[in-house]
Amino acid sequence: MWKNLILIPTSLIVFFFMVEAGARFWFTLPKPYSTKPGILVFDTRGFWVLEPEYRGQYDNGIDFQAKNFSITKYGTRLVPCMPINESTGNRIFLIGDSQTFGVGLADEETWANLLQCRLNDSPGGPWKVHNMGVPATNIDQYYARTAGMLSNIVRPGDQVIVSVTWNDLHTSQANSFVRRIVRDSQLLEQSGTEPPRLDDGMDLLLAKPLRRLGEPTWRYWLYQRTGIFVPSFDSLGGFISSAPYASVLLGNVLPKARLLYYRHRDSGVLAKKVGPETINNNFQILSALSVLIKRRGGRLIVNLLPNRLFFDDYYYWSYSQGRQGFPAQDYMMYLAKQHCARFELECVTSFPALKTSTRDAHTFSFDGHFNKAGASRIAEFLFRYLTAEPKR
């Protein structure tokens, strides 16, 4: 009896590894580290930036390979199309997360750079687009980065585009933090608008690293030396997110299982995750951010940047439980509309530009970030919006 109890799991394990070995002849195992860990640094002014003057590559072995990226001395991403040795002209500052930064894309492929290229050929220039997107950040960091980097250099005519993702909207913010920045913004409004700086002010953007996030762990060093990746067993979520980098079988099964879960989960789960207080708190932060920009004569645009769970019909079918779970497919704009009106925010949505019935037309299939086609759609949408004739 005991031998049978041992034999069954042993046989299953052996069978799994045999199938896994065979599957690797047909499927590519993704790289668990698409770039070197630890390039995110905390600035002495109180926010996260990329390591200044860093040069690296994105390569996950599946969606993108050897995609070069460069970080400027300001801790911002290089925009190759930006005019050199020209007057500052119209400045556009992009605030956002990895979707704005352009994870998986080369410098010339990001929507920030594609927007710059389009603007170079348009009248009213020169234009300069600064990509201040930082991966793995949310709206609280957008505020901190704006307060620390832009609040003293924005001048009349500057435009700040804050690209808000689905992850941003449903990330909870501490009530104490929201109350503090709302109070500070009210004090700023009462004090009036400061006069604009006469000089460029870009020296204030210089990054001043204090400490680093995500130093290489033993998993990283083991993988670098042996090619073996050990998934995380700290939690179920950690295992599910890391297991596809250790097994091609799990890499094919888990995404399908996740969509199946979305399709049949309790409809109340998402409502609990995205409560009205969460949405309201995030828009209060955006409103405070707006005060920082407008007090210096700048223009703030909130760009709602949905992920593929909404604009890609293949994923939306499961996420919306057969199109029954949301009152509108552009759900972010549906949620945002009342808050944009309440806080007098200029809100736009990139959803129409990204909407597709072709699976993974605008995103990397495995990674999920925008591919070059998606970046092109966003750039074209914002170009048309920024250069449109003002409504009368």
C-alpha positions in Angstrom: 0.0 0.0 0.0 2.7 2.5 1.0 4.6 1.6 -2.2 1.6 2.5 -4.2 1.1 5.8 -2.4 4.7 6.7 -3.2 4.6 5.3 -6.8 1.6 7.4 -7.9 3.0 10.9 -7.2 6.4 9.8 -8.3 5.0 8.6 -11.6 3.1 11.9 -12.0 6.2 13.9 -11.4 8.2 11.8 -13.9 5.4 12.1 -16.5 5.3 15.9 -16.0 9.1 16.3 -16.6 9.0 14.0 -19.6 6.1 16.1 -21.2 7.9 19.3 -20.2 11.1 18.2 -21.9 9.2 17.3 -25.0 7.2 20.5 -25.0 10.4 22.5 -25.0 11.1 21.3 -28.5 8.0 23.1 -29.6 7.7 26.1 -27.3 10.2 28.7 -26.1 10.7 29.2 -22.4 10.5 33.0 -21.7 13.3 34.7 -19.9 12.3 35.6 -16.3 14.5 38.8 -16.4 13.7 40.8 -19.5 16.3 43.3 -18.3 18.8 43.7 -15.4 17.1 44.1 -12.0 17.8 47.2 -9.9 17.6 50.0 -12.5 14.9 51.8 -10.6 16.4 54.3 -8.0 14.7 56.4 -5.4 15.5 60.1 -5.9 16.5 62.4 -3.0 13.4 64.5 -3.9 11.1 61.7 -2.9 10.1 59.7 -6.0 11.3 56.9 -8.2 13.2 57.4 -11.5 15.3 55.2 -13.7 19.1 55.0 -13.1 20.6 58.1 -14.8 22.5 57.5 -18.0 21.8 53.8 -17.9 22.0 51.8 -21.2 20.3 48.4 -21.4 18.2 46.0 -23.4 14.8 44.4 -23.2 14.8 40.7 -24.1 12.2 38.2 -22.8 13.1 35.6 -25.5 9.5 35.5 -26.9 7.9 38.9 -27.6 11.0 41.1 -27.9 14.7 40.5 -28.3 17.7 42.9 -27.9 15.6 46.0 -27.7 17.9 48.8 -26.7 16.8 51.5 -24.2 18.6 54.5 -22.8 18.1 56.7 -19.8 19.0 60.3 -19.8 20.9 62.2 -17.1 17.5 63.3 -15.8 16.4 59.7 -15.1 13.9 59.9 -18.1 13.8 57.7 -21.2 15.6 58.9 -24.3 13.4 60.2 -27.1 15.5 59.9 -30.2 13.3 62.1 -32.4 13.6 65.0 -30.1 15.2 68.0 -31.9 18.7 68.9 -30.8 20.1 72.4 -30.4 16.7 74.1 -31.0 14.8 76.5 -28.8 12.5 74.8 -26.3 9.3 75.6 -28.1 6.3 73.6 -27.0 7.2 71.2 -24.2 5.2 68.0 -23.5 5.9 66.0 -20.4 4.6 62.5 -20.2 3.8 61.0 -16.8 2.9 57.3 -16.4 4.0 53.8 -15.7 5.6 51.0 -17.8 3.0 51.5 -20.6 4.2 55.1 -21.0 7.9 54.2 -20.5 7.6 51.5 -23.2 8.7 48.2 -21.6 9.7 45.8 -24.4 10.2 48.5 -27.0 13.4 50.1 -28.3 13.8 53.8 -27.7 12.6 54.6 -31.3 9.5 52.4 -30.9 7.9 54.0 -27.8 4.7 56.0 -28.3 6.5 58.9 -26.7 9.1 58.9 -29.5 6.6 58.2 -32.2 4.6 61.2 -31.0 7.7 63.3 -31.1 8.4 62.2 -34.7 4.9 63.1 -35.8 5.1 66.5 -34.1 8.4 67.3 -35.8 6.5 67.4 -39.1 3.7 69.6 -37.8 3.4 73.4 -37.6 3.7 75.4 -34.5 7.0 73.7 -33.4 9.5 73.0 -32.4 8.0 70.5 -30.0 9.9 68.5 -27.3 8.4 65.4 -25.7 9.9 64.2 -22.4 9.2 60.6 -21.5 9.0 60.6 -17.7 7.2 57.2 -17.4 8.5 54.9 -14.7 7.6 51.2 -14.6 5.8 49.8 -11.5 4.5 53.1 -10.3 0.9 54.3 -9.6 -0.9 57.6 -9.3 0.6 58.5 -5.9 4.1 58.4 -7.6 2.8 60.4 -10.5 1.9 63.2 -8.0 5.3 62.9 -6.2 7.2 62.9 -9.5 5.2 65.9 -10.8 5.7 67.8 -7.5 9.4 67.0 -7.4 10.3 67.4 -11.0 7.8 69.7 -12.7 6.2 72.0 -10.2 9.0 74.5 -10.4 9.7 74.4 -14.1 6.3 74.3 -15.8 5.6 77.5 -17.7 2.7 78.8 -19.7 2.2 76.6 -22.8 3.7 73.5 -21.4 1.5 70.4 -21.6 1.6 67.5 -19.1 -0.1 64.2 -20.1 -0.7 61.8 -17.3 -1.5 58.4 -18.7 -3.7 56.5 -16.3 -3.9 52.7 -16.7 -6.5 50.2 -15.3 -4.0 49.2 -12.6 -3.8 52.8 -11.5 -7.5 53.2 -11.1 -8.0 50.2 -8.9 -4.9 50.6 -6.7 -6.0 51.8 -3.3 -4.4 54.9 -1.9 -4.1 55.7 1.8 -6.7 58.1 3.0 -4.1 60.0 5.0 -2.0 60.5 1.9 -5.0 61.7 -0.1 -6.1 64.2 2.6 -2.5 65.6 2.9 -2.1 66.3 -0.8 -5.7 67.7 -1.1 -4.9 70.1 1.8 -1.6 71.1 0.2 -3.2 71.7 -3.2 -5.9 73.9 -1.5 -3.2 76.0 0.2 -1.4 76.4 -3.2 -4.7 77.6 -4.8 -5.1 80.2 -2.1 -1.6 81.4 -2.4 -2.1 82.2 -6.1 0.0 81.3 -9.2 3.7 81.8 -9.1 5.4 83.7 -12.0 7.0 81.5 -14.6 10.7 80.9 -14.6 12.6 82.9 -17.2 15.2 80.2 -17.8 14.6 76.7 -19.1 14.7 75.2 -15.6 15.7 71.7 -16.9 18.6 71.6 -14.4 16.0 71.0 -11.7 15.2 67.7 -13.4 18.6 66.2 -12.8 18.2 62.9 -11.0 19.8 62.5 -7.6 19.7 58.7 -6.8 19.5 57.8 -3.1 18.8 54.1 -3.0 18.1 51.3 -5.5 15.0 49.0 -5.8 15.1 45.4 -6.7 18.8 44.4 -6.2 19.6 41.1 -8.0 18.6 38.1 -5.8 19.9 34.6 -5.5 17.3 33.6 -8.1 18.8 36.0 -10.6 22.4 34.9 -10.0 21.4 31.2 -10.2 19.6 31.9 -13.5 22.5 33.8 -14.9 24.9 31.0 -14.1 22.8 27.9 -14.8 19.8 28.9 -16.8 17.6 27.4 -14.1 14.9 29.6 -12.7 13.2 28.8 -9.4 9.6 30.2 -9.2 8.4 32.0 -6.0 6.6 29.9 -3.4 5.9 32.8 -1.1 2.3 33.0 -2.1 -0.2 31.5 -4.6 -0.1 34.8 -6.6 3.7 34.8 -6.6 3.8 31.2 -7.8 1.3 31.8 -10.6 3.1 34.9 -11.9 6.6 33.3 -11.8 5.8 29.6 -12.8 5.6 30.3 -16.6 9.3 31.3 -16.5 10.2 27.8 -15.2 7.8 25.6 -17.2 6.5 25.9 -20.8 3.5 23.7 -19.8 2.5 26.0 -17.0 3.2 29.0 -19.3 0.6 27.7 -21.7 -1.9 26.5 -19.1 -2.0 29.3 -16.5 -3.0 32.1 -18.9 -5.9 30.0 -20.2 -6.8 29.1 -16.6 -6.8 32.8 -15.6 -9.2 33.7 -18.5 -11.4 30.8 -17.4 -11.4 32.1 -13.9 -12.4 35.6 -15.2 -15.2 34.1 -17.2 -16.8 32.2 -14.3 -15.8 34.2 -11.2 -18.3 35.8 -8.9 -19.4 39.1 -10.4 -19.0 40.8 -7.1 -15.2 40.3 -6.9 -14.3 43.1 -9.2 -16.8 45.5 -7.5 -15.1 44.9 -4.2 -11.7 45.5 -5.7 -12.7 48.7 -7.5 -14.8 50.4 -4.9 -16.1 54.0 -5.3 -13.7 55.2 -2.6 -10.7 53.9 -4.5 -11.7 55.6 -7.7 -12.5 58.8 -5.9 -9.2 58.9 -4.0 -7.2 58.4 -7.2 -9.0 61.3 -8.9 -8.5 63.5 -5.9 -4.8 62.9 -6.4 -5.1 63.8 -10.1 -7.0 66.9 -9.2 -4.2 67.9 -6.8 -1.7 67.2 -9.6 -3.7 69.5 -11.8 -3.3 72.3 -9.4 0.5 71.9 -9.5 0.4 72.3 -13.3 -2.3 74.9 -13.8 -0.9 77.3 -11.1 2.1 77.8 -13.4 0.1 78.2 -16.5 0.5 74.7 -17.9 -2.2 72.3 -19.3 -2.9 68.9 -17.8 -4.4 66.1 -19.9 -5.5 62.9 -18.2 -5.1 60.2 -20.9 -7.0 57.0 -20.0 -4.9 54.2 -21.2 -6.7 50.8 -21.0 -5.0 47.5 -21.1 -6.0 44.6 -23.4 -8.5 43.2 -21.0 -10.8 45.9 -22.3 -9.8 46.9 -25.9 -8.9 43.4 -27.2 -12.2 41.5 -27.8 -10.5 38.1 -27.2 -9.6 39.0 -23.6 -12.6 41.2 -23.0 -15.0 38.3 -23.6 -13.7 36.4 -20.6 -12.9 39.5 -18.4 -16.5 40.8 -18.9 -18.1 37.4 -18.5 -19.3 37.2 -22.0 -19.9 41.0 -22.3 -22.2 41.0 -19.3 -20.0 42.3 -16.6 -19.5 45.9 -17.6 -21.9 48.7 -18.6 -19.4 49.7 -21.3 -16.4 48.2 -22.9 -14.5 51.4 -22.4 -15.0 50.9 -18.7 -12.3 53.3 -17.6 -13.9 56.2 -19.3 -17.3 55.1 -17.9 -15.8 55.3 -14.4 -13.8 58.4 -15.0 -16.4 60.6 -16.7 -18.2 61.9 -13.5 -14.9 62.5 -11.7 -13.4 64.3 -14.7 -16.4 66.6 -14.6 -16.4 67.0 -10.9 -12.7 67.9 -10.7 -12.7 69.9 -14.0 -10.1 67.6 -15.5 -9.4 67.4 -19.2 -9.8 63.6 -19.8 -9.4 61.7 -23.0 -9.4 58.0 -23.7 -7.1 56.0 -26.0 -9.7 53.2 -26.2 -11.1 54.0 -29.7 -7.5 53.9 -31.1 -6.7 50.6 -29.5 -10.0 48.7 -29.9 -9.5 45.5 -31.9 -11.1 42.2 -32.7 -7.7 40.7 -33.6 -6.0 39.0 -30.7 -2.8 40.7 -29.6 -2.8 43.1 -32.4 -1.6 45.9 -30.2 0.1 44.1 -27.3 2.8 41.5 -26.8 1.1 38.1 -26.5 3.0 36.9 -23.4 4.2 40.1 -21.8 1.0 42.2 -22.3 2.6 45.6 -22.8 1.9 47.6 -25.9 3.8 46.4 -29.0 5.0 48.8 -31.7 1.6 48.7 -33.4 -0.2 49.7 -30.2 2.4 52.4 -29.5 1.8 53.8 -33.0 -2.0 53.9 -32.4 -1.5 55.8 -29.1 0.9 58.2 -30.7 -1.3 59.0 -33.6 -4.4 59.5 -31.4 -2.5 62.0 -29.1 -1.0 63.7 -32.1 -4.4 64.4 -33.6 -5.8 65.5 -30.2 -2.9 67.9 -29.5 -2.9 69.4 -32.9 -6.7 69.7 -33.4 -8.2 73.1 -33.9 -9.6 74.4 -30.6 -13.3 74.1 -30.3 -15.3 77.4 -30.2 
